[in-house]
C-alpha cells in the first residue's frame, strides 16, 4: 500500500453545540456514550427549598450549550443526538473553538469561584495577567465578596464571572478598540 492509498484521519476540533435548555448533562452523556469528547462547564449553587432543606446543585455555566470535540465530517452524527439543535457557526459553516480556549476554561473555572453572569458590553475593561485565564480580557465587576471579572465566550454570546486577586488584573486603556470579554486573537 502506498502513501496515496492510506486514509488520513480528519483532525478533531472543538465545537459549541446548542442544546435544549436543562438537558445539557443528558446531551453530554449521549456524546460520551458515542465516544465523542464533551466538556460541560458547571458551577455549584446552594438552593434552599420551601421546606427549609438545602442542597448543593451543579448547574451548567452556559445554559443551552455543550462543548464537543470531533472531526468536522462527523457533524451529522452529532446532530442526530437527542436534544442537540445545532452546531454554532455562521453562514460558512460550523465554527471551531481553539484548544487553548477550552484548556483555559477547563483549568480556570475553579469551583466556588465562578458563576454565570449576564452578557455585558459596557464597563471598565481589564486583562487577567496571572493564572490559567491569563490573557483573557473582560469587564471588572466589584461585589461584596471581592473583585470579579466578567469574561465572555463571544461565539455563544455567554458570559461568566470569575473571582480574581487585584494584583492579577491590568486595567486596559479605554480608548483602545473594544473586543470585550474575550480571549485576544494571537
Protein Blocks (a to p, Z undefined) as FASTA:
>chain_A
ZZklpccddddddddddddehilmmmmmmmmmnopacdddddddddddfkopacdddddf
bghiacddddfklmmmmmmpghiabdcddfkbccdddfklmmmmmmmmcghiaccddddf
bdcddddfedjkgoiacdddddfkbccdddddfklopacdddddfklpccddfkbccdeh
iacdZZ
